[in-house]
Amino acid sequence: MQSETKSHVDQLTSPAGHPVTVLRFEGDIASTSKEAVLGTYQALPKETAKLILLDFTKVDYINSSGIALVIQLLIEAANSAQKVYAFGLSTHFTKVFTMVGITKYAGLFPSQAEALAAL
């Protein structure tokens, strides 16, 4: 049984002093997660949300439809001149994201601290 996808937004400051928007996901990411993934992203103010972190630390499972949603988010971010980094993926999903080419659009990091340090 798939668990509901939840998301919320946090605002942080990078070590270099830049504002950073963090999208924190929880549960499973699948085709039913469109509002939680894309809706949350699309509600961000594009003019101020230039650095975005995607937090997958509380995501248990991502199916192919969920990966497609993440790719759509990354393409929209690239078209809006936003930089996106992801962290908290399991070893398995880090491999999957790398295989499907997500690393062309987003840096992948083990932790929030490592992602912030790369900004």
Biopython code that builds the backbone (N, CA, C, O; Angstrom):
import numpy as np
from Bio.PDB.StructureBuilder import StructureBuilder

atoms = [
    (1, "MET", "N", (0.848, -1.189, 0.000)),
    (1, "MET", "CA", (0.000, 0.000, 0.000)),
    (1, "MET", "C", (0.890, 1.248, 0.000)),
    (1, "MET", "O", (1.835, 1.365, 0.779)),
    (2, "GLN", "N", (0.565, 2.134, -0.864)),
    (2, "GLN", "CA", (1.339, 3.366, -1.014)),
    (2, "GLN", "C", (0.971, 4.347, 0.092)),
    (2, "GLN", "O", (-0.208, 4.521, 0.404)),
    (3, "SER", "N", (1.971, 4.986, 0.682)),
    (3, "SER", "CA", (1.677, 5.999, 1.693)),
    (3, "SER", "C", (1.565, 7.364, 1.021)),
    (3, "SER", "O", (2.246, 7.645, 0.035)),
    (4, "GLU", "N", (0.708, 8.191, 1.565)),
    (4, "GLU", "CA", (0.438, 9.514, 1.000)),
    (4, "GLU", "C", (1.707, 10.367, 0.987)),
    (4, "GLU", "O", (2.513, 10.324, 1.917)),
    (5, "THR", "N", (1.864, 11.134, -0.076)),
    (5, "THR", "CA", (3.000, 12.040, -0.170)),
    (5, "THR", "C", (2.646, 13.351, 0.521)),
    (5, "THR", "O", (1.609, 13.957, 0.251)),
    (6, "LYS", "N", (3.519, 13.767, 1.405)),
    (6, "LYS", "CA", (3.355, 15.057, 2.060)),
    (6, "LYS", "C", (4.556, 15.914, 1.679)),
    (6, "LYS", "O", (5.641, 15.401, 1.405)),
    (7, "SER", "N", (4.349, 17.206, 1.667)),
    (7, "SER", "CA", (5.464, 18.106, 1.379)),
    (7, "SER", "C", (5.277, 19.398, 2.153)),
    (7, "SER", "O", (4.154, 19.820, 2.428)),
    (8, "HIS", "N", (6.381, 20.009, 2.495)),
    (8, "HIS", "CA", (6.340, 21.360, 3.056)),
    (8, "HIS", "C", (7.620, 22.096, 2.673)),
    (8, "HIS", "O", (8.612, 21.494, 2.261)),
    (9, "VAL", "N", (7.564, 23.394, 2.822)),
    (9, "VAL", "CA", (8.650, 24.264, 2.372)),
    (9, "VAL", "C", (9.314, 24.914, 3.582)),
    (9, "VAL", "O", (8.644, 25.421, 4.481)),
    (10, "ASP", "N", (10.635, 24.888, 3.584)),
    (10, "ASP", "CA", (11.435, 25.591, 4.591)),
    (10, "ASP", "C", (12.318, 26.603, 3.884)),
    (10, "ASP", "O", (12.668, 26.432, 2.716)),
    (11, "GLN", "N", (12.672, 27.653, 4.599)),
    (11, "GLN", "CA", (13.614, 28.656, 4.088)),
    (11, "GLN", "C", (14.870, 28.600, 4.948)),
    (11, "GLN", "O", (14.800, 28.673, 6.175)),
    (12, "LEU", "N", (16.019, 28.469, 4.289)),
    (12, "LEU", "CA", (17.301, 28.437, 4.984)),
    (12, "LEU", "C", (18.232, 29.471, 4.347)),
    (12, "LEU", "O", (17.896, 30.097, 3.342)),
    (13, "THR", "N", (19.400, 29.632, 4.950)),
    (13, "THR", "CA", (20.433, 30.474, 4.366)),
    (13, "THR", "C", (21.676, 29.607, 4.180)),
    (13, "THR", "O", (22.092, 28.899, 5.097)),
    (14, "SER", "N", (22.259, 29.668, 2.995)),
    (14, "SER", "CA", (23.460, 28.872, 2.715)),
    (14, "SER", "C", (24.632, 29.430, 3.507)),
    (14, "SER", "O", (24.566, 30.562, 3.984)),
    (15, "PRO", "N", (25.718, 28.646, 3.658)),
    (15, "PRO", "CA", (26.907, 29.164, 4.340)),
    (15, "PRO", "C", (27.443, 30.439, 3.684)),
    (15, "PRO", "O", (28.085, 31.257, 4.343)),
    (16, "ALA", "N", (27.177, 30.604, 2.377)),
    (16, "ALA", "CA", (27.628, 31.811, 1.667)),
    (16, "ALA", "C", (26.652, 32.973, 1.821)),
    (16, "ALA", "O", (26.892, 34.064, 1.305)),
    (17, "GLY", "N", (25.539, 32.732, 2.540)),
    (17, "GLY", "CA", (24.583, 33.808, 2.797)),
    (17, "GLY", "C", (23.450, 33.916, 1.802)),
    (17, "GLY", "O", (22.693, 34.886, 1.841)),
    (18, "HIS", "N", (23.309, 32.947, 0.908)),
    (18, "HIS", "CA", (22.234, 32.975, -0.087)),
    (18, "HIS", "C", (20.957, 32.364, 0.482)),
    (18, "HIS", "O", (21.024, 31.392, 1.234)),
    (19, "PRO", "N", (19.786, 32.921, 0.135)),
    (19, "PRO", "CA", (18.529, 32.293, 0.569)),
    (19, "PRO", "C", (18.321, 30.972, -0.176)),
    (19, "PRO", "O", (18.543, 30.888, -1.384)),
    (20, "VAL", "N", (17.899, 29.957, 0.552)),
    (20, "VAL", "CA", (17.694, 28.624, -0.007)),
    (20, "VAL", "C", (16.293, 28.148, 0.360)),
    (20, "VAL", "O", (15.883, 28.230, 1.518)),
    (21, "THR", "N", (15.565, 27.650, -0.631)),
    (21, "THR", "CA", (14.244, 27.079, -0.407)),
    (21, "THR", "C", (14.384, 25.569, -0.373)),
    (21, "THR", "O", (14.975, 24.977, -1.276)),
    (22, "VAL", "N", (13.841, 24.938, 0.671)),
    (22, "VAL", "CA", (13.921, 23.482, 0.804)),
    (22, "VAL", "C", (12.522, 22.893, 0.677)),
    (22, "VAL", "O", (11.619, 23.243, 1.438)),
    (23, "LEU", "N", (12.350, 21.991, -0.297)),
    (23, "LEU", "CA", (11.100, 21.239, -0.418)),
    (23, "LEU", "C", (11.325, 19.897, 0.268)),
    (23, "LEU", "O", (12.148, 19.095, -0.172)),
    (24, "ARG", "N", (10.593, 19.662, 1.339)),
    (24, "ARG", "CA", (10.763, 18.422, 2.106)),
    (24, "ARG", "C", (9.602, 17.479, 1.782)),
    (24, "ARG", "O", (8.435, 17.811, 1.991)),
    (25, "PHE", "N", (9.948, 16.299, 1.271)),
    (25, "PHE", "CA", (8.944, 15.308, 0.904)),
    (25, "PHE", "C", (8.921, 14.188, 1.931)),
    (25, "PHE", "O", (9.928, 13.879, 2.567)),
    (26, "GLU", "N", (7.736, 13.581, 2.077)),
    (26, "GLU", "CA", (7.568, 12.491, 3.031)),
    (26, "GLU", "C", (6.584, 11.490, 2.445)),
    (26, "GLU", "O", (5.604, 11.872, 1.805)),
    (27, "GLY", "N", (6.851, 10.204, 2.669)),
    (27, "GLY", "CA", (5.963, 9.153, 2.158)),
    (27, "GLY", "C", (6.488, 8.589, 0.855)),
    (27, "GLY", "O", (7.692, 8.608, 0.600)),
    (28, "ASP", "N", (5.584, 8.088, 0.030)),
    (28, "ASP", "CA", (5.948, 7.523, -1.273)),
    (28, "ASP", "C", (5.673, 8.553, -2.361)),
    (28, "ASP", "O", (4.719, 9.325, -2.263)),
    (29, "ILE", "N", (6.510, 8.567, -3.399)),
    (29, "ILE", "CA", (6.293, 9.472, -4.520)),
    (29, "ILE", "C", (5.904, 8.632, -5.731)),
    (29, "ILE", "O", (6.674, 7.797, -6.206)),
    (30, "ALA", "N", (4.678, 8.878, -6.221)),
    (30, "ALA", "CA", (4.112, 8.121, -7.340)),
    (30, "ALA", "C", (3.241, 9.064, -8.162)),
    (30, "ALA", "O", (3.277, 10.279, -7.965)),
    (31, "SER", "N", (2.463, 8.507, -9.079)),
    (31, "SER", "CA", (1.613, 9.340, -9.946)),
    (31, "SER", "C", (0.613, 10.168, -9.141)),
    (31, "SER", "O", (0.207, 11.243, -9.581)),
    (32, "THR", "N", (0.217, 9.680, -7.977)),
    (32, "THR", "CA", (-0.740, 10.404, -7.128)),
    (32, "THR", "C", (-0.085, 11.557, -6.370)),
    (32, "THR", "O", (-0.759, 12.269, -5.625)),
    (33, "SER", "N", (1.202, 11.745, -6.549)),
    (33, "SER", "CA", (1.956, 12.756, -5.799)),
    (33, "SER", "C", (2.109, 14.072, -6.548)),
    (33, "SER", "O", (2.881, 14.933, -6.127)),
    (34, "LYS", "N", (1.385, 14.242, -7.655)),
    (34, "LYS", "CA", (1.599, 15.420, -8.501)),
    (34, "LYS", "C", (1.433, 16.727, -7.724)),
    (34, "LYS", "O", (2.259, 17.630, -7.859)),
    (35, "GLU", "N", (0.389, 16.841, -6.922)),
    (35, "GLU", "CA", (0.152, 18.077, -6.178)),
    (35, "GLU", "C", (1.247, 18.314, -5.141)),
    (35, "GLU", "O", (1.716, 19.439, -4.975)),
    (36, "ALA", "N", (1.651, 17.251, -4.443)),
    (36, "ALA", "CA", (2.670, 17.398, -3.402)),
    (36, "ALA", "C", (4.031, 17.754, -3.992)),
    (36, "ALA", "O", (4.790, 18.506, -3.382)),
    (37, "VAL", "N", (4.344, 17.224, -5.166)),
    (37, "VAL", "CA", (5.656, 17.478, -5.778)),
    (37, "VAL", "C", (5.605, 18.721, -6.667)),
    (37, "VAL", "O", (6.242, 19.731, -6.370)),
    (38, "LEU", "N", (4.850, 18.640, -7.748)),
    (38, "LEU", "CA", (4.805, 19.770, -8.699)),
    (38, "LEU", "C", (4.027, 20.953, -8.153)),
    (38, "LEU", "O", (4.435, 22.100, -8.337)),
    (39, "GLY", "N", (2.916, 20.692, -7.485)),
    (39, "GLY", "CA", (2.104, 21.787, -6.941)),
    (39, "GLY", "C", (2.884, 22.621, -5.944)),
    (39, "GLY", "O", (2.826, 23.850, -5.974)),
    (40, "THR", "N", (3.615, 21.952, -5.057)),
    (40, "THR", "CA", (4.417, 22.665, -4.061)),
    (40, "THR", "C", (5.513, 23.462, -4.751)),
    (40, "THR", "O", (5.746, 24.623, -4.413)),
    (41, "TYR", "N", (6.188, 22.843, -5.716)),
    (41, "TYR", "CA", (7.245, 23.556, -6.451)),
    (41, "TYR", "C", (6.668, 24.754, -7.210)),
    (41, "TYR", "O", (7.209, 25.857, -7.124)),
    (42, "GLN", "N", (5.576, 24.548, -7.950)),
    (42, "GLN", "CA", (5.023, 25.607, -8.794)),
    (42, "GLN", "C", (4.468, 26.777, -7.990)),
    (42, "GLN", "O", (4.296, 27.871, -8.528)),
    (43, "ALA", "N", (4.185, 26.558, -6.704)),
    (43, "ALA", "CA", (3.692, 27.641, -5.843)),
    (43, "ALA", "C", (4.826, 28.541, -5.344)),
    (43, "ALA", "O", (4.571, 29.601, -4.772)),
    (44, "LEU", "N", (6.072, 28.121, -5.559)),
    (44, "LEU", "CA", (7.199, 28.937, -5.099)),
    (44, "LEU", "C", (7.323, 30.195, -5.954)),
    (44, "LEU", "O", (7.079, 30.150, -7.160)),
    (45, "PRO", "N", (7.699, 31.314, -5.342)),
    (45, "PRO", "CA", (7.930, 32.535, -6.131)),
    (45, "PRO", "C", (9.216, 32.391, -6.946)),
    (45, "PRO", "O", (10.306, 32.348, -6.375)),
    (46, "LYS", "N", (9.100, 32.319, -8.261)),
    (46, "LYS", "CA", (10.247, 32.062, -9.148)),
    (46, "LYS", "C", (11.318, 33.156, -9.058)),
    (46, "LYS", "O", (12.504, 32.888, -9.255)),
    (47, "GLU", "N", (10.896, 34.379, -8.763)),
    (47, "GLU", "CA", (11.869, 35.474, -8.730)),
    (47, "GLU", "C", (12.759, 35.434, -7.486)),
    (47, "GLU", "O", (13.852, 35.999, -7.505)),
    (48, "THR", "N", (12.325, 34.786, -6.414)),
    (48, "THR", "CA", (13.151, 34.736, -5.208)),
    (48, "THR", "C", (13.684, 33.341, -4.892)),
    (48, "THR", "O", (14.711, 33.218, -4.224)),
    (49, "ALA", "N", (13.015, 32.293, -5.354)),
    (49, "ALA", "CA", (13.458, 30.914, -5.083)),
    (49, "ALA", "C", (14.426, 30.477, -6.174)),
    (49, "ALA", "O", (14.047, 29.748, -7.091)),
    (50, "LYS", "N", (15.673, 30.921, -6.076)),
    (50, "LYS", "CA", (16.670, 30.608, -7.107)),
    (50, "LYS", "C", (17.520, 29.396, -6.749)),
    (50, "LYS", "O", (18.060, 28.734, -7.636)),
    (51, "LEU", "N", (17.644, 29.099, -5.459)),
    (51, "LEU", "CA", (18.374, 27.921, -4.993)),
    (51, "LEU", "C", (17.395, 27.017, -4.266)),
    (51, "LEU", "O", (16.776, 27.423, -3.282)),
    (52, "ILE", "N", (17.254, 25.784, -4.756)),
    (52, "ILE", "CA", (16.251, 24.882, -4.213)),
    (52, "ILE", "C", (16.897, 23.556, -3.826)),
    (52, "ILE", "O", (17.659, 22.973, -4.598)),
    (53, "LEU", "N", (16.585, 23.095, -2.633)),
    (53, "LEU", "CA", (16.996, 21.772, -2.195)),
    (53, "LEU", "C", (15.767, 20.880, -2.135)),
    (53, "LEU", "O", (14.717, 21.296, -1.644)),
    (54, "LEU", "N", (15.893, 19.662, -2.629)),
    (54, "LEU", "CA", (14.839, 18.660, -2.526)),
    (54, "LEU", "C", (15.264, 17.657, -1.460)),
    (54, "LEU", "O", (16.292, 16.994, -1.598)),
    (55, "ASP", "N", (14.475, 17.549, -0.403)),
    (55, "ASP", "CA", (14.795, 16.683, 0.733)),
    (55, "ASP", "C", (14.018, 15.372, 0.609)),
    (55, "ASP", "O", (12.792, 15.352, 0.716)),
    (56, "PHE", "N", (14.748, 14.281, 0.381)),
    (56, "PHE", "CA", (14.132, 12.962, 0.236)),
    (56, "PHE", "C", (14.382, 12.072, 1.454)),
    (56, "PHE", "O", (14.170, 10.862, 1.374)),
    (57, "THR", "N", (14.827, 12.636, 2.577)),
    (57, "THR", "CA", (15.199, 11.806, 3.724)),
    (57, "THR", "C", (14.018, 11.012, 4.291)),
    (57, "THR", "O", (14.230, 9.951, 4.877)),
    (58, "LYS", "N", (12.789, 11.494, 4.135)),
    (58, "LYS", "CA", (11.623, 10.779, 4.676)),
    (58, "LYS", "C", (10.777, 10.130, 3.579)),
    (58, "LYS", "O", (9.609, 9.805, 3.793)),
    (59, "VAL", "N", (11.387, 9.945, 2.391)),
    (59, "VAL", "CA", (10.689, 9.280, 1.288)),
    (59, "VAL", "C", (11.063, 7.805, 1.323)),
    (59, "VAL", "O", (12.240, 7.445, 1.300)),
    (60, "ASP", "N", (10.031, 6.955, 1.379)),
    (60, "ASP", "CA", (10.267, 5.523, 1.463)),
    (60, "ASP", "C", (10.420, 4.871, 0.091)),
    (60, "ASP", "O", (11.195, 3.929, -0.072)),
    (61, "TYR", "N", (9.674, 5.380, -0.895)),
    (61, "TYR", "CA", (9.638, 4.718, -2.191)),
    (61, "TYR", "C", (9.323, 5.737, -3.281)),
    (61, "TYR", "O", (8.530, 6.654, -3.068)),
    (62, "ILE", "N", (9.936, 5.578, -4.434)),
    (62, "ILE", "CA", (9.654, 6.415, -5.603)),
    (62, "ILE", "C", (9.493, 5.462, -6.782)),
    (62, "ILE", "O", (10.426, 4.732, -7.115)),
    (63, "ASN", "N", (8.324, 5.458, -7.415)),
    (63, "ASN", "CA", (8.165, 4.596, -8.594)),
    (63, "ASN", "C", (8.477, 5.396, -9.859)),
    (63, "ASN", "O", (8.851, 6.566, -9.782)),
    (64, "SER", "N", (8.323, 4.764, -11.016)),
    (64, "SER", "CA", (8.690, 5.432, -12.270)),
    (64, "SER", "C", (7.863, 6.686, -12.512)),
    (64, "SER", "O", (8.379, 7.664, -13.053)),
    (65, "SER", "N", (6.593, 6.679, -12.124)),
    (65, "SER", "CA", (5.756, 7.881, -12.269)),
    (65, "SER", "C", (6.247, 8.991, -11.353)),
    (65, "SER", "O", (6.209, 10.166, -11.719)),
    (66, "GLY", "N", (6.704, 8.627, -10.171)),
    (66, "GLY", "CA", (7.260, 9.611, -9.244)),
    (66, "GLY", "C", (8.551, 10.209, -9.767)),
    (66, "GLY", "O", (8.790, 11.408, -9.624)),
    (67, "ILE", "N", (9.387, 9.371, -10.375)),
    (67, "ILE", "CA", (10.625, 9.865, -10.978)),
    (67, "ILE", "C", (10.294, 10.838, -12.105)),
    (67, "ILE", "O", (10.965, 11.858, -12.264)),
    (68, "ALA", "N", (9.263, 10.529, -12.886)),
    (68, "ALA", "CA", (8.843, 11.430, -13.967)),
    (68, "ALA", "C", (8.416, 12.786, -13.404)),
    (68, "ALA", "O", (8.704, 13.816, -14.013)),
    (69, "LEU", "N", (7.736, 12.808, -12.255)),
    (69, "LEU", "CA", (7.341, 14.077, -11.628)),
    (69, "LEU", "C", (8.576, 14.876, -11.206)),
    (69, "LEU", "O", (8.632, 16.091, -11.397)),
    (70, "VAL", "N", (9.556, 14.192, -10.637)),
    (70, "VAL", "CA", (10.792, 14.871, -10.221)),
    (70, "VAL", "C", (11.502, 15.443, -11.449)),
    (70, "VAL", "O", (11.997, 16.569, -11.412)),
    (71, "ILE", "N", (11.553, 14.669, -12.533)),
    (71, "ILE", "CA", (12.190, 15.158, -13.762)),
    (71, "ILE", "C", (11.454, 16.381, -14.295)),
    (71, "ILE", "O", (12.088, 17.344, -14.727)),
    (72, "GLN", "N", (10.116, 16.354, -14.270)),
    (72, "GLN", "CA", (9.341, 17.506, -14.731)),
    (72, "GLN", "C", (9.660, 18.744, -13.884)),
    (72, "GLN", "O", (9.831, 19.838, -14.421)),
    (73, "LEU", "N", (9.738, 18.571, -12.578)),
    (73, "LEU", "CA", (10.098, 19.675, -11.682)),
    (73, "LEU", "C", (11.468, 20.226, -12.066)),
    (73, "LEU", "O", (11.650, 21.441, -12.141)),
    (74, "LEU", "N", (12.430, 19.338, -12.307)),
    (74, "LEU", "CA", (13.792, 19.774, -12.630)),
    (74, "LEU", "C", (13.866, 20.506, -13.957)),
    (74, "LEU", "O", (14.622, 21.468, -14.093)),
    (75, "ILE", "N", (13.092, 20.063, -14.936)),
    (75, "ILE", "CA", (13.071, 20.750, -16.232)),
    (75, "ILE", "C", (12.463, 22.145, -16.077)),
    (75, "ILE", "O", (12.978, 23.114, -16.634)),
    (76, "GLU", "N", (11.375, 22.244, -15.325)),
    (76, "GLU", "CA", (10.771, 23.565, -15.090)),
    (76, "GLU", "C", (11.751, 24.481, -14.360)),
    (76, "GLU", "O", (11.847, 25.667, -14.675)),
    (77, "ALA", "N", (12.473, 23.934, -13.389)),
    (77, "ALA", "CA", (13.449, 24.734, -12.644)),
    (77, "ALA", "C", (14.570, 25.210, -13.563)),
    (77, "ALA", "O", (14.990, 26.365, -13.487)),
    (78, "ALA", "N", (15.050, 24.328, -14.425)),
    (78, "ALA", "CA", (16.111, 24.712, -15.364)),
    (78, "ALA", "C", (15.625, 25.817, -16.297)),
    (78, "ALA", "O", (16.378, 26.740, -16.607)),
    (79, "ASN", "N", (14.383, 25.731, -16.743)),
    (79, "ASN", "CA", (13.818, 26.761, -17.622)),
    (79, "ASN", "C", (13.605, 28.088, -16.900)),
    (79, "ASN", "O", (13.494, 29.133, -17.541)),
    (80, "SER", "N", (13.547, 28.050, -15.564)),
    (80, "SER", "CA", (13.372, 29.264, -14.761)),
    (80, "SER", "C", (14.700, 29.748, -14.168)),
    (80, "SER", "O", (14.716, 30.622, -13.301)),
    (81, "ALA", "N", (15.800, 29.180, -14.636)),
    (81, "ALA", "CA", (17.148, 29.545, -14.157)),
    (81, "ALA", "C", (17.309, 29.333, -12.653)),
    (81, "ALA", "O", (17.969, 30.117, -11.971)),
    (82, "GLN", "N", (16.691, 28.252, -12.146)),
    (82, "GLN", "CA", (16.834, 27.891, -10.738)),
    (82, "GLN", "C", (17.843, 26.747, -10.635)),
    (82, "GLN", "O", (17.900, 25.873, -11.500)),
    (83, "LYS", "N", (18.630, 26.770, -9.573)),
    (83, "LYS", "CA", (19.556, 25.665, -9.306)),
    (83, "LYS", "C", (18.901, 24.737, -8.299)),
    (83, "LYS", "O", (18.354, 25.179, -7.289)),
    (84, "VAL", "N", (18.967, 23.433, -8.591)),
    (84, "VAL", "CA", (18.326, 22.448, -7.720)),
    (84, "VAL", "C", (19.351, 21.405, -7.289)),
    (84, "VAL", "O", (20.144, 20.915, -8.094)),
    (85, "TYR", "N", (19.316, 21.084, -6.019)),
    (85, "TYR", "CA", (20.134, 20.031, -5.441)),
    (85, "TYR", "C", (19.211, 19.111, -4.660)),
    (85, "TYR", "O", (18.218, 19.561, -4.088)),
    (86, "ALA", "N", (19.534, 17.827, -4.633)),
    (86, "ALA", "CA", (18.723, 16.859, -3.895)),
    (86, "ALA", "C", (19.605, 16.168, -2.866)),
    (86, "ALA", "O", (20.801, 15.969, -3.079)),
    (87, "PHE", "N", (18.988, 15.808, -1.748)),
    (87, "PHE", "CA", (19.734, 15.070, -0.731)),
    (87, "PHE", "C", (18.808, 14.102, -0.015)),
    (87, "PHE", "O", (17.583, 14.198, -0.091)),
    (88, "GLY", "N", (19.440, 13.162, 0.684)),
    (88, "GLY", "CA", (18.677, 12.216, 1.488)),
    (88, "GLY", "C", (18.149, 11.014, 0.736)),
    (88, "GLY", "O", (17.315, 10.279, 1.267)),
    (89, "LEU", "N", (18.609, 10.791, -0.486)),
    (89, "LEU", "CA", (18.171, 9.617, -1.240)),
    (89, "LEU", "C", (18.892, 8.375, -0.729)),
    (89, "LEU", "O", (20.053, 8.443, -0.324)),
    (90, "SER", "N", (18.200, 7.247, -0.751)),
    (90, "SER", "CA", (18.856, 5.986, -0.415)),
    (90, "SER", "C", (19.902, 5.686, -1.487)),
    (90, "SER", "O", (19.896, 6.294, -2.557)),
    (91, "THR", "N", (20.791, 4.753, -1.196)),
    (91, "THR", "CA", (21.804, 4.351, -2.173)),
    (91, "THR", "C", (21.140, 3.875, -3.461)),
    (91, "THR", "O", (21.597, 4.196, -4.557)),
    (92, "HIS", "N", (20.063, 3.110, -3.323)),
    (92, "HIS", "CA", (19.342, 2.598, -4.500)),
    (92, "HIS", "C", (18.826, 3.746, -5.361)),
    (92, "HIS", "O", (19.043, 3.754, -6.573)),
    (93, "PHE", "N", (18.145, 4.711, -4.753)),
    (93, "PHE", "CA", (17.565, 5.797, -5.543)),
    (93, "PHE", "C", (18.621, 6.780, -6.047)),
    (93, "PHE", "O", (18.396, 7.452, -7.054)),
    (94, "THR", "N", (19.752, 6.877, -5.380)),
    (94, "THR", "CA", (20.856, 7.669, -5.921)),
    (94, "THR", "C", (21.316, 7.042, -7.238)),
    (94, "THR", "O", (21.567, 7.751, -8.212)),
    (95, "LYS", "N", (21.426, 5.700, -7.264)),
    (95, "LYS", "CA", (21.803, 4.995, -8.498)),
    (95, "LYS", "C", (20.750, 5.191, -9.576)),
    (95, "LYS", "O", (21.086, 5.473, -10.726)),
    (96, "VAL", "N", (19.473, 5.045, -9.215)),
    (96, "VAL", "CA", (18.383, 5.199, -10.191)),
    (96, "VAL", "C", (18.387, 6.617, -10.758)),
    (96, "VAL", "O", (18.312, 6.792, -11.974)),
    (97, "PHE", "N", (18.472, 7.631, -9.898)),
    (97, "PHE", "CA", (18.482, 9.021, -10.361)),
    (97, "PHE", "C", (19.667, 9.273, -11.299)),
    (97, "PHE", "O", (19.536, 10.008, -12.277)),
    (98, "THR", "N", (20.811, 8.671, -11.006)),
    (98, "THR", "CA", (21.985, 8.826, -11.859)),
    (98, "THR", "C", (21.751, 8.142, -13.204)),
    (98, "THR", "O", (22.078, 8.703, -14.250)),
    (99, "MET", "N", (21.188, 6.931, -13.183)),
    (99, "MET", "CA", (20.947, 6.184, -14.425)),
    (99, "MET", "C", (19.975, 6.891, -15.358)),
    (99, "MET", "O", (20.152, 6.852, -16.576)),
    (100, "VAL", "N", (18.948, 7.536, -14.808)),
    (100, "VAL", "CA", (17.947, 8.188, -15.661)),
    (100, "VAL", "C", (18.333, 9.628, -16.035)),
    (100, "VAL", "O", (17.569, 10.317, -16.711)),
    (101, "GLY", "N", (19.506, 10.080, -15.601)),
    (101, "GLY", "CA", (20.007, 11.372, -16.040)),
    (101, "GLY", "C", (19.621, 12.566, -15.190)),
    (101, "GLY", "O", (19.815, 13.709, -15.605)),
    (102, "ILE", "N", (19.084, 12.323, -14.021)),
    (102, "ILE", "CA", (18.680, 13.439, -13.159)),
    (102, "ILE", "C", (19.886, 14.287, -12.754)),
    (102, "ILE", "O", (19.746, 15.479, -12.481)),
    (103, "THR", "N", (21.061, 13.676, -12.718)),
    (103, "THR", "CA", (22.253, 14.430, -12.310)),
    (103, "THR", "C", (22.629, 15.518, -13.320)),
    (103, "THR", "O", (23.458, 16.374, -13.010)),
    (104, "LYS", "N", (22.043, 15.504, -14.512)),
    (104, "LYS", "CA", (22.268, 16.602, -15.468)),
    (104, "LYS", "C", (21.550, 17.868, -15.002)),
    (104, "LYS", "O", (21.936, 18.979, -15.366)),
    (105, "TYR", "N", (20.510, 17.693, -14.199)),
    (105, "TYR", "CA", (19.676, 18.817, -13.763)),
    (105, "TYR", "C", (19.832, 19.150, -12.279)),
    (105, "TYR", "O", (19.513, 20.262, -11.858)),
    (106, "ALA", "N", (20.315, 18.204, -11.493)),
    (106, "ALA", "CA", (20.403, 18.431, -10.043)),
    (106, "ALA", "C", (21.602, 17.699, -9.469)),
    (106, "ALA", "O", (21.885, 16.557, -9.834)),
    (107, "GLY", "N", (22.295, 18.363, -8.577)),
    (107, "GLY", "CA", (23.359, 17.688, -7.841)),
    (107, "GLY", "C", (22.742, 16.804, -6.772)),
    (107, "GLY", "O", (21.730, 17.169, -6.174)),
    (108, "LEU", "N", (23.338, 15.649, -6.526)),
    (108, "LEU", "CA", (22.855, 14.725, -5.499)),
    (108, "LEU", "C", (23.853, 14.667, -4.358)),
    (108, "LEU", "O", (25.053, 14.490, -4.570)),
    (109, "PHE", "N", (23.335, 14.819, -3.131)),
    (109, "PHE", "CA", (24.194, 14.837, -1.956)),
    (109, "PHE", "C", (23.610, 13.938, -0.869)),
    (109, "PHE", "O", (22.395, 13.758, -0.791)),
    (110, "PRO", "N", (24.486, 13.371, -0.026)),
    (110, "PRO", "CA", (23.986, 12.514, 1.043)),
    (110, "PRO", "C", (23.184, 13.254, 2.114)),
    (110, "PRO", "O", (22.228, 12.704, 2.661)),
    (111, "SER", "N", (23.572, 14.509, 2.419)),
    (111, "SER", "CA", (22.940, 15.216, 3.531)),
    (111, "SER", "C", (22.638, 16.683, 3.170)),
    (111, "SER", "O", (23.152, 17.226, 2.192)),
    (112, "GLN", "N", (21.793, 17.288, 3.992)),
    (112, "GLN", "CA", (21.476, 18.704, 3.807)),
    (112, "GLN", "C", (22.727, 19.556, 3.971)),
    (112, "GLN", "O", (22.934, 20.499, 3.206)),
    (113, "ALA", "N", (23.555, 19.245, 4.942)),
    (113, "ALA", "CA", (24.763, 20.035, 5.185)),
    (113, "ALA", "C", (25.687, 19.998, 3.978)),
    (113, "ALA", "O", (26.269, 21.019, 3.613)),
    (114, "GLU", "N", (25.830, 18.817, 3.345)),
    (114, "GLU", "CA", (26.699, 18.712, 2.170)),
    (114, "GLU", "C", (26.108, 19.447, 0.972)),
    (114, "GLU", "O", (26.842, 20.050, 0.189)),
    (115, "ALA", "N", (24.794, 19.399, 0.828)),
    (115, "ALA", "CA", (24.135, 20.123, -0.267)),
    (115, "ALA", "C", (24.290, 21.633, -0.069)),
    (115, "ALA", "O", (24.602, 22.355, -1.016)),
    (116, "LEU", "N", (24.074, 22.102, 1.148)),
    (116, "LEU", "CA", (24.218, 23.541, 1.428)),
    (116, "LEU", "C", (25.652, 24.014, 1.192)),
    (116, "LEU", "O", (25.872, 25.114, 0.686)),
    (117, "ALA", "N", (26.623, 23.180, 1.559)),
    (117, "ALA", "CA", (28.033, 23.551, 1.393)),
    (117, "ALA", "C", (28.393, 23.697, -0.086)),
    (117, "ALA", "O", (29.332, 24.417, -0.428)),
    (118, "ALA", "N", (27.647, 23.014, -0.967)),
    (118, "ALA", "CA", (27.950, 23.067, -2.407)),
    (118, "ALA", "C", (27.355, 24.295, -3.080)),
    (118, "ALA", "O", (27.680, 24.578, -4.234)),
    (119, "LEU", "N", (26.496, 25.025, -2.391)),
    (119, "LEU", "CA", (25.823, 26.180, -3.011)),
    (119, "LEU", "C", (26.755, 27.376, -3.131)),
    (119, "LEU", "O", (26.350, 28.427, -3.628)),
]
sb = StructureBuilder()
sb.init_structure("model")
sb.init_model(0)
sb.init_chain("A")
sb.init_seg("    ")
for serial, (resi, resn, name, xyz) in enumerate(atoms, 1):
    if name == "N":
        sb.init_residue(resn, " ", resi, " ")
    sb.init_atom(name, np.array(xyz, "f"), 0.0, 1.0, " ", f" {name:<3s}", serial, name[0])
structure = sb.get_structure()
